[in-house]
């Protein structure tokens, strides 16, 4: 096994990043836009021969030079990244890999959660992690018609509230999953608080943190797939494979989604859900958007109004509980952060 130096690569190191991009291109992939740690292995001539990266508690963007295949470099990169994650306090790790690389990661202590044939495999470093997650969900299983709803609620609007109310009125039990990864402008702790306050009048709704298995756009890797539409479709297909296992554990036979007139990403996602979920015995119900101010209510528009602190307009778009929070002293640091953000609108 060759022993080469491994170093962290910083965003300002353009020379190394160009080498990494070239190495990734040889593997048919590109550098992911969501990375918070990049490392590279150098040979004696200071040329990069292997690389790997992290984002939050995921590992991604692995590549080894074709001239050094079979020398154990990928194992060294993986060991280095796992050490980095453990030092961060991230013990439960996930990775996405191409189908033909999955065996290596299985042999290295990772276990398959789900895969999209011909595209990628989603893996974790706990043998029974997903099974334990499903087992905990079954404790909330109820009799009668059960449905599910997944939302980000960034932040919780009257549109979200209407969607939950509509879904809850049409089933015995509604399992509401809130995306718990902190990759949104509004932190998870705030989103959870506002959702719980905004649905407190609905006794048949069971709230769940999504945990790591319902995958957000930010943590889904884009580097395997050739174009943006392929990324969206790959994400949707993988998410639906995982979701059908969740639905089976809860005896869920219906999933509600909000109509999406604004976001191309969510629009394509909804189309795939509408065609694929029925094949797994799950009805997909698309609920039309609630209207206000002569247009469908949009969380992006709400964030724009928060940026301007236009609370008069916000009264028409968010529940009283959401409005009261953002007018409170507690919300001032977050409002300052939103005010300074250049990315309050998502497409």
C-alpha positions as CSV (number, residue, x, y, z in Angstrom):
1,X,0.0,0.0,0.0
2,X,1.4,3.4,-1.0
3,X,1.8,6.0,1.7
4,X,1.3,9.5,0.4
5,X,0.6,12.7,2.3
6,X,-3.1,13.7,2.8
7,X,-3.9,17.4,3.2
8,X,-7.0,19.5,3.6
9,X,-7.7,21.6,0.5
10,X,-9.1,25.1,1.1
11,X,-11.5,27.0,-1.2
12,X,-8.7,29.6,-2.0
13,X,-6.3,26.9,-3.3
14,X,-7.3,27.1,-7.0
15,X,-4.4,25.1,-8.3
16,X,-5.3,22.1,-6.2
17,X,-9.0,22.4,-6.9
18,X,-8.3,22.4,-10.6
19,X,-6.3,19.2,-10.2
20,X,-9.2,17.7,-8.1
21,X,-11.7,18.7,-10.8
22,X,-9.6,17.0,-13.4
23,X,-9.3,13.8,-11.3
24,X,-13.1,13.8,-10.7
25,X,-13.8,14.3,-14.4
26,X,-11.8,11.1,-15.1
27,X,-14.3,9.3,-12.9
28,X,-17.2,10.8,-14.8
29,X,-18.2,13.0,-11.9
30,X,-17.9,16.7,-10.9
31,X,-17.1,18.5,-7.7
32,X,-20.3,18.8,-5.6
33,X,-21.5,22.4,-4.9
34,X,-22.2,21.4,-1.2
35,X,-18.9,20.6,0.4
36,X,-17.5,21.7,3.8
37,X,-14.2,19.7,3.8
38,X,-12.1,18.5,0.9
39,X,-8.9,16.5,1.2
40,X,-6.3,15.3,-1.4
41,X,-3.4,12.9,-1.5
42,X,-0.2,14.0,-3.1
43,X,2.5,12.0,-4.7
44,X,6.3,12.7,-4.5
45,X,5.9,15.3,-7.3
46,X,3.1,17.1,-5.5
47,X,0.5,15.9,-7.9
48,X,-2.9,15.0,-6.6
49,X,-3.6,11.3,-7.0
50,X,-6.7,10.8,-4.8
51,X,-9.4,12.9,-3.2
52,X,-12.5,12.8,-1.1
53,X,-14.9,15.3,0.6
54,X,-17.5,15.8,3.3
55,X,-20.7,17.7,3.7
56,X,-22.3,17.7,7.1
57,X,-22.3,14.0,8.1
58,X,-22.0,12.7,4.5
59,X,-18.9,11.5,2.6
60,X,-18.7,12.2,-1.2
61,X,-16.6,13.1,-4.3
62,X,-14.1,10.2,-4.1
63,X,-11.7,9.7,-6.9
64,X,-8.3,7.9,-7.4
65,X,-5.9,8.5,-10.3
66,X,-6.1,5.7,-12.9
67,X,-2.3,5.3,-12.6
68,X,-2.6,4.5,-8.9
69,X,-5.7,2.1,-8.9
70,X,-5.3,-0.9,-6.7
71,X,-2.8,0.7,-4.3
72,X,-5.2,1.2,-1.4
73,X,-5.4,5.0,-1.8
74,X,-9.2,5.1,-1.6
75,X,-9.0,3.2,1.7
76,X,-6.6,5.8,3.1
77,X,-8.8,8.7,1.9
78,X,-11.9,7.0,3.5
79,X,-10.1,6.5,6.8
80,X,-8.9,10.1,6.8
81,X,-12.5,11.4,6.2
82,X,-14.0,9.1,8.9
83,X,-11.4,10.4,11.3
84,X,-12.3,14.0,10.4
85,X,-16.0,13.3,11.0
86,X,-15.4,11.6,14.3
87,X,-13.4,14.6,15.5
88,X,-16.4,16.7,14.5
89,X,-18.6,14.5,16.7
90,X,-20.4,12.9,13.7
91,X,-20.5,9.2,14.4
92,X,-23.4,8.2,12.2
93,X,-22.1,8.7,8.7
94,X,-23.7,8.4,5.2
95,X,-22.4,8.3,1.7
96,X,-23.6,8.1,-1.8
97,X,-21.6,6.1,-4.3
98,X,-21.9,4.8,-7.9
99,X,-23.2,1.2,-8.2
100,X,-19.8,-0.1,-9.2
101,X,-18.1,1.3,-6.1
102,X,-20.6,0.0,-3.6
103,X,-18.7,-3.3,-2.9
104,X,-15.6,-1.4,-1.7
105,X,-17.7,0.6,0.8
106,X,-19.6,-2.5,1.9
107,X,-16.2,-4.1,2.6
108,X,-15.2,-1.0,4.5
109,X,-18.1,-1.1,7.0
110,X,-20.9,0.7,5.2
111,X,-24.4,-0.8,4.7
112,X,-26.9,-0.2,1.9
113,X,-30.0,1.7,2.7
114,X,-31.4,2.1,-0.8
115,X,-30.2,2.3,-4.4
116,X,-31.4,3.7,-7.7
117,X,-30.6,1.1,-10.4
118,X,-27.9,2.4,-12.8
119,X,-27.3,5.5,-10.8
120,X,-26.3,5.4,-7.1
121,X,-26.3,3.7,-3.7
122,X,-27.2,5.4,-0.4
123,X,-25.2,3.8,2.5
124,X,-24.6,4.3,6.2
125,X,-21.9,3.1,8.7
126,X,-24.5,1.4,11.0
127,X,-25.6,-2.1,10.2
128,X,-29.1,-1.7,11.6
129,X,-29.4,2.1,11.5
130,X,-32.3,2.3,9.1
131,X,-34.0,-0.8,10.5
132,X,-33.9,0.7,14.0
133,X,-35.3,4.0,12.6
134,X,-38.2,2.0,11.0
135,X,-38.8,0.0,14.3
136,X,-39.1,3.3,16.2
137,X,-41.6,4.6,13.7
138,X,-43.8,1.4,14.0
139,X,-44.4,2.5,17.6
140,X,-46.6,5.3,16.3
141,X,-48.6,3.1,13.9
142,X,-52.4,3.4,14.2
143,X,-55.5,1.7,12.9
144,X,-57.5,3.2,10.1
145,X,-56.4,5.2,7.0
146,X,-52.9,6.5,7.6
147,X,-51.3,9.2,5.4
148,X,-48.0,11.0,5.3
149,X,-46.8,14.5,4.5
150,X,-43.2,15.7,4.2
151,X,-42.4,19.4,4.5
152,X,-39.5,21.8,5.1
153,X,-41.6,24.8,6.2
154,X,-39.0,27.4,5.8
155,X,-40.9,29.1,7.5
156,X,-44.4,27.7,8.3
157,X,-47.0,29.6,6.4
158,X,-50.8,29.6,6.0
159,X,-50.1,27.5,2.9
160,X,-48.4,24.8,5.0
161,X,-51.1,25.0,7.6
162,X,-53.8,24.6,4.9
163,X,-52.0,21.6,3.4
164,X,-51.8,19.9,6.8
165,X,-55.4,20.7,7.7
166,X,-56.6,19.4,4.3
167,X,-54.6,16.1,4.6
168,X,-55.6,15.6,8.3
169,X,-59.3,16.0,7.4
170,X,-59.1,13.2,4.9
171,X,-57.5,10.4,7.0
172,X,-57.6,8.9,10.5
173,X,-53.9,9.6,11.1
174,X,-51.5,12.0,9.4
175,X,-47.8,11.4,9.9
176,X,-46.1,14.7,9.4
177,X,-42.3,14.6,8.7
178,X,-40.3,17.8,9.0
179,X,-37.0,17.8,7.2
180,X,-34.6,18.0,10.2
181,X,-31.3,18.8,8.4
182,X,-30.1,22.3,9.1
183,X,-29.6,23.4,5.6
184,X,-32.4,26.0,5.4
185,X,-32.3,29.7,6.1
186,X,-34.7,29.1,9.0
187,X,-33.0,26.7,11.5
188,X,-34.6,23.4,12.3
189,X,-35.3,24.3,15.9
190,X,-37.3,27.3,14.8
191,X,-39.1,25.5,12.0
192,X,-40.1,22.7,14.4
193,X,-41.4,25.2,17.0
194,X,-43.5,27.0,14.4
195,X,-44.9,23.8,12.9
196,X,-45.9,22.4,16.3
197,X,-47.6,25.6,17.3
198,X,-49.3,25.9,13.9
199,X,-50.8,22.3,14.0
200,X,-51.6,22.1,17.7
201,X,-55.3,22.2,16.9
202,X,-55.1,19.0,14.9
203,X,-55.3,16.0,17.3
204,X,-54.8,13.3,14.6
205,X,-51.4,14.6,13.4
206,X,-48.3,12.7,14.6
207,X,-45.1,14.8,14.2
208,X,-41.8,13.2,13.2
209,X,-38.3,14.7,12.8
210,X,-37.3,13.3,9.4
211,X,-33.9,12.2,10.7
212,X,-31.2,11.5,8.1
213,X,-33.3,9.2,5.9
214,X,-35.6,11.7,4.2
215,X,-33.0,13.5,2.1
216,X,-32.9,17.2,1.4
217,X,-31.9,18.8,-1.9
218,X,-28.8,20.2,-0.2
219,X,-27.5,16.8,1.0
220,X,-28.4,14.9,-2.1
221,X,-25.2,14.7,-4.2
222,X,-25.3,16.2,-7.7
223,X,-21.9,15.1,-8.9
224,X,-22.9,11.7,-10.2
225,X,-25.5,12.9,-12.7
226,X,-25.0,14.7,-16.0
227,X,-27.5,17.6,-15.7
228,X,-29.8,19.3,-13.2
229,X,-32.9,17.5,-14.3
230,X,-31.1,14.1,-13.9
231,X,-30.1,15.2,-10.4
232,X,-33.7,16.1,-9.5
233,X,-35.0,12.8,-10.9
234,X,-32.3,10.8,-9.2
235,X,-33.0,12.5,-5.8
236,X,-36.8,11.9,-6.2
237,X,-36.4,8.2,-7.1
238,X,-34.0,7.6,-4.2
239,X,-36.2,9.4,-1.8
240,X,-39.3,7.5,-2.9
241,X,-37.5,4.1,-2.5
242,X,-36.7,5.1,1.1
243,X,-40.2,6.6,1.6
244,X,-41.9,3.4,0.5
245,X,-40.1,1.5,3.3
246,X,-41.1,4.2,5.8
247,X,-44.7,4.0,4.5
248,X,-44.8,0.2,4.9
249,X,-43.6,0.5,8.5
250,X,-46.5,2.9,9.3
251,X,-49.1,1.2,7.0
252,X,-49.3,4.5,5.1
253,X,-51.3,4.3,1.9
254,X,-51.4,7.9,0.9
255,X,-48.9,10.8,0.6
256,X,-50.0,14.4,0.3
257,X,-47.9,17.0,-1.5
258,X,-48.5,20.7,-2.1
259,X,-49.0,21.9,-5.7
260,X,-45.8,23.6,-6.9
261,X,-46.3,26.5,-9.3
262,X,-43.0,28.2,-8.6
263,X,-40.1,25.7,-8.1
264,X,-38.9,23.7,-11.1
265,X,-37.2,21.3,-8.7
266,X,-40.3,20.6,-6.6
267,X,-42.5,20.5,-9.7
268,X,-40.5,17.7,-11.3
269,X,-40.3,15.9,-8.0
270,X,-44.1,16.0,-7.7
271,X,-44.5,14.6,-11.2
272,X,-42.3,11.7,-10.3
273,X,-44.1,11.0,-7.1
274,X,-47.5,11.1,-8.9
275,X,-46.3,8.4,-11.3
276,X,-44.2,6.3,-9.0
277,X,-46.0,6.1,-5.7
278,X,-49.1,4.3,-7.0
279,X,-46.8,1.5,-8.3
280,X,-46.0,0.9,-4.6
281,X,-49.6,1.0,-3.5
282,X,-49.5,4.6,-2.2
283,X,-51.9,7.2,-3.5
284,X,-50.3,10.6,-4.2
285,X,-52.6,13.5,-3.5
286,X,-51.6,16.9,-4.9
287,X,-53.3,19.7,-2.9
288,X,-53.8,23.1,-4.7
289,X,-51.9,26.0,-3.1
290,X,-53.8,28.3,-0.8
291,X,-54.1,31.8,-2.3
292,X,-53.4,35.1,-0.6
293,X,-52.7,38.6,-2.0
294,X,-53.9,37.3,-5.4
295,X,-51.2,34.6,-5.7
296,X,-50.4,31.2,-4.3
297,X,-48.7,31.5,-0.9
298,X,-44.9,30.9,-1.2
299,X,-42.3,30.5,1.6
300,X,-39.8,32.3,-0.7
301,X,-42.1,35.3,-0.8
302,X,-42.6,35.1,3.0
303,X,-38.8,35.2,3.4
304,X,-38.6,38.2,1.1
305,X,-41.1,40.0,3.4
306,X,-39.2,38.9,6.5
307,X,-36.1,40.5,4.9
308,X,-38.0,43.8,4.6
309,X,-39.7,43.3,8.1
310,X,-43.0,43.9,6.3
311,X,-45.1,42.5,9.1
312,X,-48.3,44.1,7.8
313,X,-48.2,41.9,4.6
314,X,-47.0,38.9,6.6
315,X,-50.3,38.9,8.5
316,X,-52.0,37.7,5.3
317,X,-49.5,34.9,4.7
318,X,-48.5,33.2,8.0
319,X,-50.4,31.9,11.1
320,X,-50.5,34.1,14.1
321,X,-48.0,31.9,15.9
322,X,-45.4,32.4,13.1
323,X,-46.1,36.1,13.0
324,X,-45.7,36.4,16.8
325,X,-42.4,34.6,16.8
326,X,-40.9,36.8,14.1
327,X,-42.1,40.0,15.9
328,X,-40.5,38.8,19.2
329,X,-37.1,39.7,20.6
330,X,-36.1,36.0,20.3
331,X,-36.2,36.3,16.5
332,X,-34.1,39.4,16.1
333,X,-30.8,37.6,15.5
334,X,-32.5,35.4,12.8
335,X,-34.1,38.4,11.2
336,X,-30.7,40.1,11.0
337,X,-29.3,37.0,9.3
338,X,-32.2,36.9,6.8
339,X,-31.8,40.6,6.1
340,X,-28.1,40.0,5.1
341,X,-28.8,36.9,3.0
342,X,-28.6,37.0,-0.8
343,X,-30.5,33.7,-1.2
344,X,-34.0,34.0,0.2
345,X,-35.7,32.8,-3.0
346,X,-35.3,29.2,-4.1
347,X,-35.9,27.8,-7.5
